[in-house]
Amino acid sequence: MEPPPIHLDNAATSHPKPPGVAEAVARHLTEIGASPGRGGYVGTVQSQAVVDRLRSRLRRLCNAPGSDERMLFTLNGTDALNLAIRGLAMPKLLRGEPVRVVATDLEHNSVIRPFRTLETLGAEVVFVPLDPHTGAANPNQFAEALGPETTLCAAIHGSNVTGAVQPLAEFGAAAKANHVPFLVDASQTLGRIPVDVEAMQIDMLAFSGHKYLLGPLGTGGLWVRDHLNLMPLRDGGTGSMSELESQPECWPDRFEPGSHNTTGLFGLDAALEWIETQSIETLATRERDLHLKMANCIEATPGLHRLGPKAPTLGTFALQHDEYDSATFAAILDSQFHLHLRAGLHCAPRIHRQLNSDTTGGAVRLSLGATTPLDAVDRLAEALQAISKQELGV
């Protein structure tokens, strides 16, 4: 009998989901089926209550001050980052004002590509290089890249390739000292390790709902500090102020036209409830323990190399094997051993260039999660031993 597959690609999306998520999705689909803000009957009221509760849960999770209305739901993490970047920069570009944006070489394409689009419209784009020892941008270099003409600075919290964690509190202090809005991509960390927008002096926090928040695909969000205003990316029906032919000014409606992915938000609300019962600290400790065992397993395997910093990281590993290109190595782990890892450049070309893996097919990424089974280390060790001994099936 073949062993069950083990999902080791949680940096892409979490699996399996915790108890209660599938049930919440099914409840909305089979029992409620209504959209929030689109009527006053019982189903819409029930849906609105869940959506409102979820906003509050997310705001508390990242210690965000102010009103729940500043917690916006988006299509996903990429959509949230686009709203933050374009929403802040485009009004200045449309007025013919200079725009300068700063980020780090650790960023995902969800920041890099919007920045490059702004560049085609006349913006100046700056990327801060990484310290090879920490795998993160140096805080002093980050601060030096800022200045009074900078429109926005952005940083990913944790790398989706190497697991390196950036010193956000130091970045945030530099941004505040230079009066530059600070955007953080927390898609790899929110729900995984503590994130505190007050302590880190974050002005906008973007996140995915389906990664370490453990919710369904098609969910995400953006928290925006009270003093900032953004230009919406989309206009349309909001269920409010329908007499207006222009987009309403009130938050969150201004940024959430069209029907929500209410089914997905029900699942995300259930995932947040599970995270609250476990606590971030407990989940982080579990991953650290599994991370250490996995790192020891990898280091003990001849011909297998971990790319990136030796400094403490999240439970995300970028791997290369002496005998196989990354695509083949991942395919063997899948077909022969039912271990699901991702090969390639992971939508983060700048970090792969620093790792010198951009011209060799990238790396195989192994990423742990809150629901990774404890026998994953043993399964990987058995697979790596068999690969080393060439004990592969036909």
Secondary structure, DSSP 8 states (H G I E B T S, - for coil): -----EE-BTTT---S--TTHHHHHHHIIIII---TTS-SSHHHHHHHHHHHHHHHHHHHHTT--S-GGGEEEESSHHHHHHHHHHHHHHHHHHTT---EEEEETT--HHHHHHHHHHHHTT-EEEEE-B-TTTSSB-HHHHHHH--TT--EEEEESB-SSS--B--HHHHHHHHHHTT--EEEE-TTTBTTB---TTTTT-SEEEEESSSTT---SS-EEEEE-TT-----S-----SS-TT-SS---STTGGG--S---HHHHHHHHHHHHHHHHH-HHHHHHHHHHHHHHHHHHHHTSTTEEEES-SS---SEEEEEESSS-HHHHHHHHHHHH-EE-EEE-TT-HHHHHHTT-TTTT-EEEEE--TT--TTHHHHHHHHHHHHHTT----
